[in-house]
């Protein structure tokens, strides 16, 4: 292929990509740049006709020393680590179950996918009703089996509210991990397991030597994606608790929302949003590194 033809094809490729790149700039780069500029000002959400003052790094210094923001950050990390860890554990177990041959497996697969298919608002509303202290099904179930003596306000107690929201989030999102792991399990030839059985390998050894290496890469990708998503959690908390009680479910995303739209401080709210974006960028970087290592290991094999 001549160099002239190659350069012509490159120009055509850039022309085809130009509309998408322009759209990405308008929808991503420009709002991000605008938010970054606002984070260095004392702008309010409702302007009074005067230009906002330049405050340099004051918003960031305040954010990094704000005990409420640090508490929201630690609360978000707790929510992310625990919920994603439990989702991964349950997702793998359910995928191993659904990979077995038994009657009704197809129907069970549909039921497993159902929570993930529900809109988050619907899921949050459903669990808010389930955790209702007067007529919720959770209190009724736990009292009938003898685990509690009196009905509790799960979402009204600062010690249990974050865990109740976490339970609703786990119920909705573990099917995603199940689907990805199940797809990886179905790529493993049955001959490998049969040969391992003939060699006398135990079930645990077959899992460690055959199953785990096959699902490691998709499981890692699923966990990273869920980690990024869980760190940005907002909608389910907005519906179930509004960040309460006593800020016990106030995550970083909800903190940014309140700072910007409840307290009308667009400048400091933008600074909080930029800090959250940087943390998400670190998580995305980890995700990209994992994909690169997976590609290199695949090419080496």
Secondary structure as a PSIPRED ss2 file (coil, helix, strand):
# PSIPRED VFORMAT (PSIPRED V4.0)

   1 X C   1.000  0.000  0.000
   2 X C   1.000  0.000  0.000
   3 X H   0.000  1.000  0.000
   4 X H   0.000  1.000  0.000
   5 X H   0.000  1.000  0.000
   6 X H   0.000  1.000  0.000
   7 X H   0.000  1.000  0.000
   8 X H   0.000  1.000  0.000
   9 X H   0.000  1.000  0.000
  10 X H   0.000  1.000  0.000
  11 X H   0.000  1.000  0.000
  12 X H   0.000  1.000  0.000
  13 X H   0.000  1.000  0.000
  14 X H   0.000  1.000  0.000
  15 X H   0.000  1.000  0.000
  16 X H   0.000  1.000  0.000
  17 X H   0.000  1.000  0.000
  18 X H   0.000  1.000  0.000
  19 X H   0.000  1.000  0.000
  20 X H   0.000  1.000  0.000
  21 X H   0.000  1.000  0.000
  22 X H   0.000  1.000  0.000
  23 X H   0.000  1.000  0.000
  24 X H   0.000  1.000  0.000
  25 X H   0.000  1.000  0.000
  26 X H   0.000  1.000  0.000
  27 X H   0.000  1.000  0.000
  28 X H   0.000  1.000  0.000
  29 X H   0.000  1.000  0.000
  30 X H   0.000  1.000  0.000
  31 X H   0.000  1.000  0.000
  32 X H   0.000  1.000  0.000
  33 X H   0.000  1.000  0.000
  34 X H   0.000  1.000  0.000
  35 X H   0.000  1.000  0.000
  36 X H   0.000  1.000  0.000
  37 X H   0.000  1.000  0.000
  38 X H   0.000  1.000  0.000
  39 X C   1.000  0.000  0.000
  40 X C   1.000  0.000  0.000
  41 X E   0.000  0.000  1.000
  42 X C   1.000  0.000  0.000
  43 X C   1.000  0.000  0.000
  44 X C   1.000  0.000  0.000
  45 X C   1.000  0.000  0.000
  46 X C   1.000  0.000  0.000
  47 X C   1.000  0.000  0.000
  48 X C   1.000  0.000  0.000
  49 X C   1.000  0.000  0.000
  50 X C   1.000  0.000  0.000
  51 X C   1.000  0.000  0.000
  52 X C   1.000  0.000  0.000
  53 X C   1.000  0.000  0.000
  54 X E   0.000  0.000  1.000
  55 X C   1.000  0.000  0.000
  56 X C   1.000  0.000  0.000
  57 X C   1.000  0.000  0.000
  58 X H   0.000  1.000  0.000
  59 X H   0.000  1.000  0.000
  60 X H   0.000  1.000  0.000
  61 X H   0.000  1.000  0.000
  62 X H   0.000  1.000  0.000
  63 X H   0.000  1.000  0.000
  64 X H   0.000  1.000  0.000
  65 X H   0.000  1.000  0.000
  66 X C   1.000  0.000  0.000
  67 X H   0.000  1.000  0.000
  68 X H   0.000  1.000  0.000
  69 X H   0.000  1.000  0.000
  70 X H   0.000  1.000  0.000
  71 X H   0.000  1.000  0.000
  72 X H   0.000  1.000  0.000
  73 X H   0.000  1.000  0.000
  74 X H   0.000  1.000  0.000
  75 X H   0.000  1.000  0.000
  76 X H   0.000  1.000  0.000
  77 X H   0.000  1.000  0.000
  78 X H   0.000  1.000  0.000
  79 X H   0.000  1.000  0.000
  80 X H   0.000  1.000  0.000
  81 X H   0.000  1.000  0.000
  82 X H   0.000  1.000  0.000
  83 X H   0.000  1.000  0.000
  84 X H   0.000  1.000  0.000
  85 X H   0.000  1.000  0.000
  86 X H   0.000  1.000  0.000
  87 X H   0.000  1.000  0.000
  88 X H   0.000  1.000  0.000
  89 X H   0.000  1.000  0.000
  90 X H   0.000  1.000  0.000
  91 X H   0.000  1.000  0.000
  92 X H   0.000  1.000  0.000
  93 X H   0.000  1.000  0.000
  94 X H   0.000  1.000  0.000
  95 X H   0.000  1.000  0.000
  96 X H   0.000  1.000  0.000
  97 X H   0.000  1.000  0.000
  98 X H   0.000  1.000  0.000
  99 X C   1.000  0.000  0.000
 100 X C   1.000  0.000  0.000
 101 X C   1.000  0.000  0.000
 102 X C   1.000  0.000  0.000
 103 X C   1.000  0.000  0.000
 104 X C   1.000  0.000  0.000
 105 X H   0.000  1.000  0.000
 106 X H   0.000  1.000  0.000
 107 X H   0.000  1.000  0.000
 108 X H   0.000  1.000  0.000
 109 X H   0.000  1.000  0.000
 110 X H   0.000  1.000  0.000
 111 X H   0.000  1.000  0.000
 112 X H   0.000  1.000  0.000
 113 X H   0.000  1.000  0.000
 114 X H   0.000  1.000  0.000
 115 X H   0.000  1.000  0.000
 116 X H   0.000  1.000  0.000
 117 X H   0.000  1.000  0.000
 118 X C   1.000  0.000  0.000
 119 X C   1.000  0.000  0.000
 120 X H   0.000  1.000  0.000
 121 X H   0.000  1.000  0.000
 122 X H   0.000  1.000  0.000
 123 X H   0.000  1.000  0.000
 124 X H   0.000  1.000  0.000
 125 X H   0.000  1.000  0.000
 126 X H   0.000  1.000  0.000
 127 X H   0.000  1.000  0.000
 128 X H   0.000  1.000  0.000
 129 X H   0.000  1.000  0.000
 130 X H   0.000  1.000  0.000
 131 X C   1.000  0.000  0.000
 132 X C   1.000  0.000  0.000
 133 X C   1.000  0.000  0.000
 134 X C   1.000  0.000  0.000
 135 X C   1.000  0.000  0.000
 136 X C   1.000  0.000  0.000
 137 X H   0.000  1.000  0.000
 138 X H   0.000  1.000  0.000
 139 X H   0.000  1.000  0.000
 140 X H   0.000  1.000  0.000
 141 X H   0.000  1.000  0.000
 142 X H   0.000  1.000  0.000
 143 X H   0.000  1.000  0.000
 144 X H   0.000  1.000  0.000
 145 X C   1.000  0.000  0.000
 146 X C   1.000  0.000  0.000
 147 X C   1.000  0.000  0.000
 148 X C   1.000  0.000  0.000
 149 X C   1.000  0.000  0.000
 150 X C   1.000  0.000  0.000
 151 X C   1.000  0.000  0.000
 152 X C   1.000  0.000  0.000
 153 X C   1.000  0.000  0.000
 154 X C   1.000  0.000  0.000
 155 X C   1.000  0.000  0.000
 156 X C   1.000  0.000  0.000
 157 X C   1.000  0.000  0.000
 158 X C   1.000  0.000  0.000
 159 X C   1.000  0.000  0.000
 160 X C   1.000  0.000  0.000
 161 X H   0.000  1.000  0.000
 162 X H   0.000  1.000  0.000
 163 X H   0.000  1.000  0.000
 164 X H   0.000  1.000  0.000
 165 X H   0.000  1.000  0.000
 166 X H   0.000  1.000  0.000
 167 X H   0.000  1.000  0.000
 168 X H   0.000  1.000  0.000
 169 X H   0.000  1.000  0.000
 170 X H   0.000  1.000  0.000
 171 X H   0.000  1.000  0.000
 172 X H   0.000  1.000  0.000
 173 X H   0.000  1.000  0.000
 174 X H   0.000  1.000  0.000
 175 X H   0.000  1.000  0.000
 176 X H   0.000  1.000  0.000
 177 X H   0.000  1.000  0.000
 178 X H   0.000  1.000  0.000
 179 X H   0.000  1.000  0.000
 180 X H   0.000  1.000  0.000
 181 X H   0.000  1.000  0.000
 182 X H   0.000  1.000  0.000
 183 X H   0.000  1.000  0.000
 184 X H   0.000  1.000  0.000
 185 X H   0.000  1.000  0.000
 186 X C   1.000  0.000  0.000
 187 X C   1.000  0.000  0.000
 188 X C   1.000  0.000  0.000
 189 X C   1.000  0.000  0.000
 190 X H   0.000  1.000  0.000
 191 X H   0.000  1.000  0.000
 192 X H   0.000  1.000  0.000
 193 X H   0.000  1.000  0.000
 194 X H   0.000  1.000  0.000
 195 X H   0.000  1.000  0.000
 196 X H   0.000  1.000  0.000
 197 X H   0.000  1.000  0.000
 198 X H   0.000  1.000  0.000
 199 X C   1.000  0.000  0.000
 200 X C   1.000  0.000  0.000
 201 X C   1.000  0.000  0.000
 202 X C   1.000  0.000  0.000
 203 X H   0.000  1.000  0.000
 204 X H   0.000  1.000  0.000
 205 X H   0.000  1.000  0.000
 206 X H   0.000  1.000  0.000
 207 X H   0.000  1.000  0.000
 208 X H   0.000  1.000  0.000
 209 X H   0.000  1.000  0.000
 210 X H   0.000  1.000  0.000
 211 X H   0.000  1.000  0.000
 212 X H   0.000  1.000  0.000
 213 X H   0.000  1.000  0.000
 214 X H   0.000  1.000  0.000
 215 X H   0.000  1.000  0.000
 216 X H   0.000  1.000  0.000
 217 X H   0.000  1.000  0.000
 218 X H   0.000  1.000  0.000
 219 X H   0.000  1.000  0.000
 220 X H   0.000  1.000  0.000
 221 X H   0.000  1.000  0.000
 222 X H   0.000  1.000  0.000
 223 X H   0.000  1.000  0.000
 224 X H   0.000  1.000  0.000
 225 X H   0.000  1.000  0.000
 226 X H   0.000  1.000  0.000
 227 X H   0.000  1.000  0.000
 228 X H   0.000  1.000  0.000
 229 X H   0.000  1.000  0.000
 230 X H   0.000  1.000  0.000
 231 X H   0.000  1.000  0.000
 232 X C   1.000  0.000  0.000
 233 X C   1.000  0.000  0.000
 234 X C   1.000  0.000  0.000
 235 X H   0.000  1.000  0.000
 236 X H   0.000  1.000  0.000
 237 X H   0.000  1.000  0.000
 238 X H   0.000  1.000  0.000
 239 X H   0.000  1.000  0.000
 240 X H   0.000  1.000  0.000
 241 X C   1.000  0.000  0.000
 242 X C   1.000  0.000  0.000
 243 X C   1.000  0.000  0.000
 244 X C   1.000  0.000  0.000
 245 X C   1.000  0.000  0.000
 246 X C   1.000  0.000  0.000
 247 X C   1.000  0.000  0.000
 248 X C   1.000  0.000  0.000
 249 X C   1.000  0.000  0.000
 250 X C   1.000  0.000  0.000
 251 X C   1.000  0.000  0.000
 252 X H   0.000  1.000  0.000
 253 X H   0.000  1.000  0.000
 254 X H   0.000  1.000  0.000
 255 X H   0.000  1.000  0.000
 256 X H   0.000  1.000  0.000
 257 X H   0.000  1.000  0.000
 258 X H   0.000  1.000  0.000
 259 X H   0.000  1.000  0.000
 260 X H   0.000  1.000  0.000
 261 X H   0.000  1.000  0.000
 262 X H   0.000  1.000  0.000
 263 X C   1.000  0.000  0.000
 264 X C   1.000  0.000  0.000
 265 X C   1.000  0.000  0.000
 266 X H   0.000  1.000  0.000
 267 X H   0.000  1.000  0.000
 268 X H   0.000  1.000  0.000
 269 X H   0.000  1.000  0.000
 270 X H   0.000  1.000  0.000
 271 X H   0.000  1.000  0.000
 272 X H   0.000  1.000  0.000
 273 X H   0.000  1.000  0.000
 274 X H   0.000  1.000  0.000
 275 X H   0.000  1.000  0.000
 276 X H   0.000  1.000  0.000
 277 X H   0.000  1.000  0.000
 278 X H   0.000  1.000  0.000
 279 X H   0.000  1.000  0.000
 280 X H   0.000  1.000  0.000
 281 X H   0.000  1.000  0.000
 282 X H   0.000  1.000  0.000
 283 X H   0.000  1.000  0.000
 284 X H   0.000  1.000  0.000
 285 X H   0.000  1.000  0.000
 286 X H   0.000  1.000  0.000
 287 X H   0.000  1.000  0.000
 288 X H   0.000  1.000  0.000
 289 X H   0.000  1.000  0.000
 290 X H   0.000  1.000  0.000
 291 X H   0.000  1.000  0.000
 292 X H   0.000  1.000  0.000
 293 X H   0.000  1.000  0.000
 294 X H   0.000  1.000  0.000
 295 X H   0.000  1.000  0.000
 296 X H   0.000  1.000  0.000
 297 X H   0.000  1.000  0.000
 298 X H   0.000  1.000  0.000
 299 X H   0.000  1.000  0.000
 300 X H   0.000  1.000  0.000
 301 X C   1.000  0.000  0.000
